[in-house]
Amino acid sequence: MILVLDSSPLITLARISSLSVLRQLADHIVIPEAVYAESVSLAAGRPGSSEIAQADWITHRTVTNQAQVERLHTRVGLGEAEAIVLTQEIGVDAIVVLDDATARRLAEHEGCRVVGLLGLLVVAKQRGLLSGVRPLLDAMRSSGFFVSDDLSSIILKQVGEE
């Protein structure tokens, strides 16, 4: 499995020192250049940026179909648009990780397999890669990642931590 990430899930995991979850879940982690710029180059000195830069197992790639990126960028951010197009370019083994609802709907409409960061945590718990989701969820919320109480309850119930 190949995961293509947008900035938000990547930065959130880096901020809570949990990038390793990605490495355990997938064969390859790929980010488009716009996401690398948002999370490392333009974010120098911010929490998580150095962790992402030092993760040599995260590959960053240039998206080939810039016309498609421009078309999607009219509806979502540049990083999200590039992540969607890069997922399409990689093909059937790729899953795009997006948290923005509009970007997720657009990616699904474009034929991509989509998961959010919380969905990744659920999969990690189901595979026995995490002993618990609650500590990560709490850390994410403390670092500024918004999760409603209702969604938090649903996720924790889904993984048997209610």
MDTraj code that builds the backbone (N, CA, C; nanometers):
import mdtraj as md
import numpy as np

residues = "MET ILE LEU VAL LEU ASP SER SER PRO LEU ILE THR LEU ALA ARG ILE SER SER LEU SER VAL LEU ARG GLN LEU ALA ASP HIS ILE VAL ILE PRO GLU ALA VAL TYR ALA GLU SER VAL SER LEU ALA ALA GLY ARG PRO GLY SER SER GLU ILE ALA GLN ALA ASP TRP ILE THR HIS ARG THR VAL THR ASN GLN ALA GLN VAL GLU ARG LEU HIS THR ARG VAL GLY LEU GLY GLU ALA GLU ALA ILE VAL LEU THR GLN GLU ILE GLY VAL ASP ALA ILE VAL VAL LEU ASP ASP ALA THR ALA ARG ARG LEU ALA GLU HIS GLU GLY CYS ARG VAL VAL GLY LEU LEU GLY LEU LEU VAL VAL ALA LYS GLN ARG GLY LEU LEU SER GLY VAL ARG PRO LEU LEU ASP ALA MET ARG SER SER GLY PHE PHE VAL SER ASP ASP LEU SER SER ILE ILE LEU LYS GLN VAL GLY GLU GLU".split()
xyz = np.array([
    [0.0843, -0.1181, 0.0000],
    [0.0000, 0.0000, 0.0000],
    [0.0891, 0.1247, 0.0000],
    [0.0451, 0.2237, -0.0756],
    [0.1142, 0.3526, -0.0840],
    [0.0206, 0.4595, -0.0287],
    [0.0689, 0.5372, 0.0671],
    [-0.0090, 0.6483, 0.1201],
    [0.0465, 0.7782, 0.0634],
    [-0.0438, 0.8617, 0.0107],
    [-0.0090, 0.9958, -0.0375],
    [-0.0754, 1.0918, 0.0596],
    [0.0058, 1.1746, 0.1243],
    [-0.0472, 1.2603, 0.2307],
    [-0.0527, 1.4068, 0.1946],
    [-0.1546, 1.4713, 0.2496],
    [-0.1652, 1.6167, 0.2490],
    [-0.0929, 1.6663, 0.3750],
    [-0.0767, 1.7956, 0.3849],
    [-0.0008, 1.8564, 0.4946],
    [-0.0600, 1.8320, 0.6329],
    [-0.1891, 1.8502, 0.6481],
    [-0.2510, 1.8437, 0.7804],
    [-0.2253, 1.7121, 0.8528],
    [-0.2542, 1.5964, 0.7923],
    [-0.2273, 1.4717, 0.8646],
    [-0.0783, 1.4514, 0.8925],
    [0.0043, 1.4904, 0.7976],
    [0.1490, 1.4746, 0.8123],
    [0.2023, 1.5599, 0.9277],
    [0.1648, 1.6864, 0.9282],
    [0.2109, 1.7783, 1.0331],
    [0.1570, 1.7366, 1.1691],
    [0.0322, 1.6950, 1.1736],
    [-0.0282, 1.6541, 1.3004],
    [0.0471, 1.5366, 1.3610],
    [0.0760, 1.4347, 1.2810],
    [0.1504, 1.3197, 1.3333],
    [0.2915, 1.3594, 1.3761],
    [0.3546, 1.4468, 1.3000],
    [0.4895, 1.4919, 1.3359],
    [0.4872, 1.5677, 1.4688],
    [0.3875, 1.6526, 1.4880],
    [0.3775, 1.7322, 1.6116],
    [0.3632, 1.6463, 1.7360],
    [0.3007, 1.5305, 1.7201],
    [0.2803, 1.4444, 1.8373],
    [0.3796, 1.3272, 1.8382],
    [0.4855, 1.3421, 1.7623],
    [0.5930, 1.2413, 1.7563],
    [0.5416, 1.1027, 1.7192],
    [0.4533, 1.0977, 1.6206],
    [0.3935, 0.9700, 1.5810],
    [0.4020, 0.9433, 1.4306],
    [0.4994, 1.0025, 1.3637],
    [0.5175, 0.9747, 1.2210],
    [0.5392, 0.8260, 1.1946],
    [0.5963, 0.7570, 1.2910],
    [0.6266, 0.6148, 1.2727],
    [0.5024, 0.5312, 1.2426],
    [0.3851, 0.5790, 1.2828],
    [0.2608, 0.5078, 1.2521],
    [0.2473, 0.4912, 1.1007],
    [0.2814, 0.5963, 1.0265],
    [0.2737, 0.5895, 0.8804],
    [0.3659, 0.4818, 0.8256],
    [0.4867, 0.4797, 0.8762],
    [0.5875, 0.3842, 0.8298],
    [0.5425, 0.2407, 0.8553],
    [0.4724, 0.2190, 0.9663],
    [0.4235, 0.0856, 0.9994],
    [0.3044, 0.0447, 0.9132],
    [0.2251, 0.1418, 0.8717],
    [0.1022, 0.1128, 0.7980],
    [0.1219, 0.0856, 0.6493],
    [0.2198, 0.1494, 0.5888],
    [0.2291, 0.1453, 0.4428],
    [0.3680, 0.1048, 0.3965],
    [0.3718, 0.0537, 0.2738],
    [0.4998, 0.0191, 0.2114],
    [0.5758, 0.1451, 0.1716],
    [0.5004, 0.2452, 0.1271],
    [0.5616, 0.3702, 0.0823],
    [0.4770, 0.4885, 0.1278],
    [0.5441, 0.5956, 0.1690],
    [0.4793, 0.7211, 0.2046],
    [0.5305, 0.8239, 0.1047],
    [0.4375, 0.8878, 0.0350],
    [0.4739, 0.9838, -0.0694],
    [0.3986, 1.1138, -0.0448],
    [0.4698, 1.2250, -0.0632],
    [0.4049, 1.3555, -0.0553],
    [0.4421, 1.4353, -0.1793],
    [0.3468, 1.5130, -0.2304],
    [0.3800, 1.6002, -0.3443],
    [0.4655, 1.7173, -0.2987],
    [0.5300, 1.7817, -0.3935],
    [0.6201, 1.8932, -0.3632],
    [0.5498, 2.0059, -0.2870],
    [0.4242, 2.0346, -0.3201],
    [0.3521, 2.1416, -0.2497],
    [0.3360, 2.1081, -0.1019],
    [0.3138, 1.9824, -0.0710],
    [0.2997, 1.9398, 0.0689],
    [0.4351, 1.9477, 0.1388],
    [0.5410, 1.9097, 0.0695],
    [0.6749, 1.9221, 0.1280],
    [0.7031, 2.0690, 0.1599],
    [0.6701, 2.1560, 0.0672],
    [0.6922, 2.2996, 0.0887],
    [0.6116, 2.3494, 0.2085],
    [0.4827, 2.3132, 0.2155],
    [0.3966, 2.3573, 0.3252],
    [0.4421, 2.3049, 0.4603],
    [0.4909, 2.1831, 0.4638],
    [0.5210, 2.1196, 0.5915],
    [0.6678, 2.1283, 0.6328],
    [0.7565, 2.1597, 0.5385],
    [0.8990, 2.1669, 0.5721],
    [0.9582, 2.3026, 0.5342],
    [0.9632, 2.3331, 0.4060],
    [1.0318, 2.4542, 0.3590],
    [0.9703, 2.5813, 0.4155],
    [0.8403, 2.5959, 0.4013],
    [0.7723, 2.7170, 0.4484],
    [0.7419, 2.7132, 0.5978],
    [0.7599, 2.5970, 0.6592],
    [0.7260, 2.5804, 0.8008],
    [0.8500, 2.5679, 0.8885],
    [0.9637, 2.6046, 0.8373],
    [1.0883, 2.5910, 0.9134],
    [1.0741, 2.6525, 1.0524],
    [1.1117, 2.5762, 1.1530],
    [1.1037, 2.6227, 1.2905],
    [0.9722, 2.5933, 1.3594],
    [0.8718, 2.5548, 1.2846],
    [0.7426, 2.5221, 1.3450],
    [0.7432, 2.3773, 1.3937],
    [0.6591, 2.3468, 1.4913],
    [0.6539, 2.2092, 1.5421],
    [0.6234, 2.1098, 1.4303],
    [0.7041, 2.0046, 1.4240],
    [0.6837, 1.8979, 1.3272],
    [0.7657, 1.9096, 1.2008],
    [0.8073, 2.0307, 1.1629],
    [0.8762, 2.0474, 1.0338],
    [1.0090, 1.9730, 1.0278],
    [1.0873, 1.9787, 1.1339],
    [1.2169, 1.9096, 1.1297],
    [1.1987, 1.7578, 1.1320],
    [1.0968, 1.7094, 1.2006],
    [1.0697, 1.5657, 1.2032],
    [1.0361, 1.5149, 1.0632],
    [0.9586, 1.5921, 0.9893],
    [0.9223, 1.5532, 0.8525],
    [1.0460, 1.5580, 0.7631],
    [1.1247, 1.6639, 0.7743],
    [1.2452, 1.6779, 0.6921],
    [1.3430, 1.5634, 0.7174],
    [1.3519, 1.5164, 0.8401],
    [1.4467, 1.4108, 0.8758],
    [1.3965, 1.2706, 0.8445],
    [1.2696, 1.2559, 0.8128],
    [1.2125, 1.1241, 0.7831],
    [1.2495, 1.0857, 0.6394],
    [1.3664, 1.0242, 0.6234],
    [1.4160, 0.9923, 0.4895],
    [1.3337, 0.8836, 0.4196],
    [1.2427, 0.8237, 0.4904],
    [1.1547, 0.7220, 0.4325],
    [1.0285, 0.7841, 0.3716],
    [1.0130, 0.9151, 0.3846],
    [0.9044, 0.9864, 0.3171],
    [0.9608, 1.0415, 0.1867],
    [0.9008, 1.0001, 0.0763],
    [0.9449, 1.0442, -0.0554],
    [0.8611, 1.1631, -0.0993],
    [0.9255, 1.2646, -0.1556],
    [0.8455, 1.3724, -0.2148],
    [0.8682, 1.3720, -0.3650],
    [0.7552, 1.3889, -0.4364],
    [0.7567, 1.3776, -0.5821],
    [0.6861, 1.4955, -0.6469],
    [0.7306, 1.5261, -0.7665],
    [0.6670, 1.6295, -0.8476],
    [0.5488, 1.5686, -0.9217],
    [0.4381, 1.6376, -0.9207],
    [0.3190, 1.5942, -0.9934],
    [0.3388, 1.6278, -1.1409],
    [0.3070, 1.5338, -1.2275],
    [0.3253, 1.5519, -1.3717],
    [0.2133, 1.6351, -1.4339],
    [0.0887, 1.6037, -1.4010],
    [-0.0260, 1.6664, -1.4654],
    [-0.0626, 1.7993, -1.3979],
    [0.0102, 1.9029, -1.4324],
    [-0.0118, 2.0341, -1.3714],
    [-0.1457, 2.0960, -1.4123],
    [-0.1952, 2.0616, -1.5298],
    [-0.3262, 2.1130, -1.5725],
    [-0.4358, 2.0601, -1.4799],
    [-0.4253, 1.9341, -1.4421],
    [-0.5221, 1.8743, -1.3498],
    [-0.5094, 1.9392, -1.2113],
    [-0.3871, 1.9655, -1.1685],
    [-0.3654, 2.0323, -1.0398],
    [-0.4331, 2.1690, -1.0408],
    [-0.4123, 2.2451, -1.1460],
    [-0.4725, 2.3790, -1.1552],
    [-0.6250, 2.3715, -1.1534],
    [-0.6812, 2.2727, -1.2215],
    [-0.8267, 2.2561, -1.2247],
    [-0.8803, 2.2289, -1.0841],
    [-0.8146, 2.1406, -1.0104],
    [-0.8598, 2.1066, -0.8754],
    [-0.8305, 2.2177, -0.7749],
    [-0.7224, 2.2919, -0.8001],
    [-0.6810, 2.3985, -0.7081],
    [-0.7828, 2.5129, -0.7031],
    [-0.8744, 2.5182, -0.7979],
    [-0.9810, 2.6185, -0.7911],
    [-1.0812, 2.5842, -0.6801],
    [-1.0772, 2.4589, -0.6319],
    [-1.1735, 2.4134, -0.5303],
    [-1.1104, 2.3769, -0.3962],
    [-0.9811, 2.3426, -0.3986],
    [-0.9123, 2.3040, -0.2746],
    [-0.7722, 2.3647, -0.2741],
    [-0.7024, 2.3529, -0.1644],
    [-0.5672, 2.4059, -0.1544],
    [-0.4704, 2.3363, -0.2485],
    [-0.3568, 2.3989, -0.2715],
    [-0.2577, 2.3442, -0.3639],
    [-0.2058, 2.2082, -0.3180],
    [-0.1758, 2.1935, -0.1901],
    [-0.1274, 2.0651, -0.1395],
    [-0.2300, 1.9544, -0.1582],
    [-0.3553, 1.9865, -0.1306],
    [-0.4626, 1.8882, -0.1491],
    [-0.4788, 1.8515, -0.2966],
    [-0.4759, 1.9525, -0.3831],
    [-0.4881, 1.9268, -0.5269],
    [-0.3741, 1.8384, -0.5762],
    [-0.2516, 1.8703, -0.5348],
    [-0.1370, 1.7893, -0.5775],
    [-0.1452, 1.6477, -0.5203],
    [-0.1918, 1.6330, -0.3968],
    [-0.2037, 1.4998, -0.3367],
    [-0.3046, 1.4149, -0.4139],
    [-0.4148, 1.4745, -0.4539],
    [-0.5164, 1.4021, -0.5304],
    [-0.4601, 1.3589, -0.6654],
    [-0.3967, 1.4508, -0.7355],
    [-0.3429, 1.4190, -0.8688],
    [-0.2294, 1.3178, -0.8582],
    [-0.1436, 1.3315, -0.7596],
    [-0.0342, 1.2357, -0.7421],
    [-0.0894, 1.0958, -0.7137],
    [-0.1954, 1.0878, -0.6365],
    [-0.2600, 0.9590, -0.6101],
    [-0.3091, 0.8982, -0.7405],
    [-0.3695, 0.9786, -0.8259],
    [-0.4149, 0.9301, -0.9561],
    [-0.2969, 0.8828, -1.0406],
    [-0.1878, 0.9572, -1.0372],
    [-0.0706, 0.9216, -1.1175],
    [-0.0049, 0.7930, -1.0692],
    [-0.0037, 0.7705, -0.9386],
    [0.0555, 0.6476, -0.8843],
    [-0.0303, 0.5275, -0.9198],
    [-0.1618, 0.5439, -0.9081],
    [-0.2503, 0.4366, -0.9507],
    [-0.3161, 0.3586, -0.8396],
    [-0.3509, 0.2364, -0.8714],
    [-0.4402, 0.1532, -0.7916],
    [-0.3907, 0.1256, -0.6495],
    [-0.2628, 0.1218, -0.6258],
    [-0.2115, 0.0917, -0.4926],
    [-0.2108, 0.2121, -0.3991],
    [-0.2428, 0.3294, -0.4494],
    [-0.2304, 0.4526, -0.3711],
    [-0.3615, 0.4902, -0.3026],
    [-0.3471, 0.5389, -0.1806],
    [-0.4587, 0.5923, -0.1028],
    [-0.4190, 0.7324, -0.0602],
    [-0.5076, 0.8290, -0.0811],
    [-0.4774, 0.9665, -0.0421],
    [-0.5321, 0.9924, 0.0982],
    [-0.4509, 1.0575, 0.1810],
    [-0.4881, 1.0876, 0.3186],
    [-0.5185, 1.2367, 0.3275],
    [-0.6475, 1.2670, 0.3447],
    [-0.6969, 1.4051, 0.3492],
    [-0.7926, 1.4192, 0.4663],
    [-0.7901, 1.5346, 0.5316],
    [-0.8835, 1.5576, 0.6412],
    [-0.9918, 1.6602, 0.6079],
    [-0.9667, 1.7476, 0.5138],
    [-1.0648, 1.8486, 0.4748],
    [-1.1815, 1.7811, 0.4019],
    [-1.3028, 1.8084, 0.4471],
    [-1.4214, 1.7427, 0.3908],
    [-1.4383, 1.7708, 0.2417],
    [-1.4168, 1.8939, 0.1996],
    [-1.4300, 1.9286, 0.0575],
    [-1.3267, 1.8529, -0.0245],
    [-1.2040, 1.8494, 0.0228],
    [-1.0978, 1.7777, -0.0488],
    [-1.1266, 1.6284, -0.0553],
    [-1.1802, 1.5737, 0.0503],
    [-1.2140, 1.4300, 0.0505],
    [-1.3226, 1.3989, -0.0521],
    [-1.4273, 1.4814, -0.0549],
    [-1.5341, 1.4598, -0.1529],
    [-1.4810, 1.4725, -0.2952],
    [-1.3971, 1.5728, -0.3180],
    [-1.3400, 1.5933, -0.4513],
    [-1.2524, 1.4743, -0.4911],
    [-1.1703, 1.4261, -0.3997],
    [-1.0836, 1.3112, -0.4287],
    [-1.1666, 1.1871, -0.4623],
    [-1.2724, 1.1651, -0.3867],
    [-1.3607, 1.0516, -0.4151],
    [-1.4251, 1.0680, -0.5522],
    [-1.4705, 1.1893, -0.5830],
    [-1.5297, 1.2184, -0.7134],
    [-1.4299, 1.1931, -0.8266],
    [-1.3020, 1.2178, -0.7986],
    [-1.1959, 1.1975, -0.8978],
    [-1.1505, 1.0514, -0.9050],
    [-1.2142, 0.9646, -0.8268],
    [-1.1842, 0.8217, -0.8337],
    [-1.0749, 0.7724, -0.7411],
    [-1.0363, 0.8539, -0.6447],
    [-0.9298, 0.8148, -0.5516],
    [-0.9855, 0.7383, -0.4329],
    [-0.9051, 0.6491, -0.3800],
    [-0.9345, 0.5886, -0.2506],
    [-0.8875, 0.6891, -0.1465],
    [-0.9738, 0.7195, -0.0495],
    [-0.9484, 0.8272, 0.0461],
    [-0.9655, 0.7761, 0.1888],
    [-0.8791, 0.8256, 0.2760],
    [-0.8933, 0.8003, 0.4188],
    [-0.8479, 0.9269, 0.4909],
    [-0.9022, 0.9476, 0.6088],
    [-0.8584, 1.0593, 0.6916],
    [-0.7596, 1.0113, 0.7956],
    [-0.6997, 1.1031, 0.8666],
    [-0.6017, 1.0679, 0.9687],
    [-0.6635, 0.9784, 1.0756],
    [-0.7842, 1.0093, 1.1178],
    [-0.8483, 0.9265, 1.2205],
    [-0.8742, 0.7857, 1.1677],
    [-0.9088, 0.7754, 1.0417],
    [-0.9265, 0.6434, 0.9795],
    [-0.7972, 0.5633, 0.9802],
    [-0.6850, 0.6320, 0.9580],
    [-0.5550, 0.5635, 0.9643],
    [-0.5287, 0.5092, 1.1041],
    [-0.5640, 0.5882, 1.2048],
    [-0.5429, 0.5431, 1.3424],
    [-0.6286, 0.4212, 1.3737],
    [-0.7504, 0.4191, 1.3226],
    [-0.8379, 0.3034, 1.3422],
    [-0.7755, 0.1792, 1.2790],
    [-0.7259, 0.1926, 1.1563],
    [-0.6619, 0.0799, 1.0876],
    [-0.5381, 0.0335, 1.1649],
    [-0.4590, 0.1286, 1.2123],
    [-0.3388, 0.0935, 1.2889],
    [-0.3750, 0.0141, 1.4149],
    [-0.4802, 0.0549, 1.4828],
    [-0.5245, -0.0174, 1.6032],
    [-0.5743, -0.1567, 1.5648],
    [-0.6525, -0.1665, 1.4581],
    [-0.7059, -0.2953, 1.4145],
    [-0.5947, -0.3918, 1.3751],
    [-0.4850, -0.3401, 1.3221],
    [-0.3710, -0.4239, 1.2828],
    [-0.2762, -0.4532, 1.3987],
    [-0.3072, -0.4004, 1.5164],
    [-0.2235, -0.4242, 1.6323],
    [-0.0967, -0.3395, 1.6365],
    [-0.0946, -0.2328, 1.5579],
    [0.0222, -0.1448, 1.5540],
    [0.0175, -0.0390, 1.6638],
    [-0.1002, -0.0166, 1.7178],
    [-0.1191, 0.0776, 1.8281],
    [-0.1880, 0.0047, 1.9422],
    [-0.1430, 0.0305, 2.0631],
    [-0.2123, -0.0281, 2.1781],
    [-0.3386, 0.0505, 2.2095],
    [-0.3394, 0.1782, 2.1720],
    [-0.4559, 0.2608, 2.1966],
    [-0.4598, 0.3819, 2.1053],
    [-0.5793, 0.4216, 2.0674],
    [-0.6008, 0.5407, 1.9860],
    [-0.6195, 0.6635, 2.0741],
    [-0.6781, 0.6447, 2.1912],
    [-0.7097, 0.7577, 2.2793],
    [-0.5888, 0.8471, 2.3087],
    [-0.4721, 0.7912, 2.3441],
    [-0.3590, 0.8802, 2.3724],
    [-0.3191, 0.9661, 2.2520],
    [-0.3223, 0.9079, 2.1332],
    [-0.2894, 0.9850, 2.0131],
    [-0.3964, 1.0888, 1.9835],
    [-0.5208, 1.0496, 1.9989],
    [-0.6317, 1.1420, 1.9761],
    [-0.6232, 1.2600, 2.0730],
    [-0.5957, 1.2326, 2.1980],
    [-0.5814, 1.3396, 2.2969],
    [-0.4642, 1.4310, 2.2622],
    [-0.3522, 1.3716, 2.2221],
    [-0.2344, 1.4513, 2.1843],
    [-0.2635, 1.5365, 2.0606],
    [-0.3353, 1.4802, 1.9646],
    [-0.3712, 1.5548, 1.8441],
    [-0.4577, 1.6747, 1.8805],
    [-0.5553, 1.6515, 1.9633],
    [-0.6441, 1.7603, 2.0034],
    [-0.5676, 1.8673, 2.0797],
    [-0.4753, 1.8260, 2.1651],
    [-0.3938, 1.9219, 2.2412],
    [-0.3017, 2.0036, 2.1520],
    [-0.2632, 1.9450, 2.0368],
    [-0.1728, 2.0156, 1.9454],
    [-0.2477, 2.1060, 1.8475],
    [-0.3813, 2.1113, 1.8589],
    [-0.4583, 2.2015, 1.7741],
    [-0.5378, 2.1348, 1.6640],
    [-0.5315, 2.0029, 1.6523],
    [-0.6088, 1.9304, 1.5515],
    [-0.7525, 1.9209, 1.6005],
    [-0.8470, 1.9739, 1.5217],
    [-0.9860, 1.9754, 1.5664],
    [-1.0537, 1.8414, 1.5409],
    [-1.1098, 1.7867, 1.6469],
    [-1.1942, 1.6678, 1.6400],
    [-1.3117, 1.6954, 1.7315],
    [-1.4318, 1.6907, 1.6770],
    [-1.5495, 1.7160, 1.7605],
    [-1.5626, 1.6055, 1.8652],
    [-1.6318, 1.6372, 1.9730],
    [-1.6553, 1.5375, 2.0775],
    [-1.7322, 1.4181, 2.0223],
    [-1.8291, 1.4461, 1.9348],
    [-1.9082, 1.3378, 1.8757],
    [-1.8210, 1.2445, 1.7925],
    [-1.7361, 1.3015, 1.7075],
    [-1.6490, 1.2188, 1.6241],
    [-1.5496, 1.1425, 1.7109],
    [-1.4966, 1.2075, 1.8117],
    [-1.4047, 1.1406, 1.9040],
    [-1.4717, 1.0190, 1.9673],
    [-1.5941, 1.0356, 2.0109],
    [-1.6686, 0.9247, 2.0715],
    [-1.6909, 0.8111, 1.9727],
    [-1.7245, 0.8453, 1.8497],
    [-1.7474, 0.7438, 1.7460],
    [-1.6196, 0.6640, 1.7204],
    [-1.5070, 0.7347, 1.7047],
    [-1.3790, 0.6693, 1.6779],
    [-1.3400, 0.5782, 1.7947],
    [-1.3516, 0.6296, 1.9170],
    [-1.3130, 0.5499, 2.0327],
    [-1.4035, 0.4282, 2.0505],
    [-1.5305, 0.4429, 2.0195],
    [-1.6214, 0.3293, 2.0259],
    [-1.5845, 0.2269, 1.9200],
    [-1.5480, 0.2750, 1.8011],
    [-1.5121, 0.1861, 1.6905],
    [-1.3904, 0.0988, 1.7250],
    [-1.2981, 0.1523, 1.8046],
    [-1.1783, 0.0769, 1.8388],
    [-1.1850, 0.0135, 1.9782],
    [-1.3040, 0.0202, 2.0383],
    [-1.3245, -0.0438, 2.1684],
    [-1.2618, 0.0286, 2.2855],
    [-1.2524, 0.1619, 2.2746],
    [-1.1925, 0.2409, 2.3824],
    [-1.2897, 0.3428, 2.4410],
    [-1.4203, 0.3190, 2.4248],
    [-1.5191, 0.4151, 2.4749],
    [-1.5230, 0.4218, 2.6240],
])
top = md.Topology()
chain = top.add_chain()
for i, resn in enumerate(residues, 1):
    res = top.add_residue(resn, chain, resSeq=i)
    for name in ("N", "CA", "C"):
        top.add_atom(name, md.element.get_by_symbol(name[0]), res)
traj = md.Trajectory(xyz[None], top)
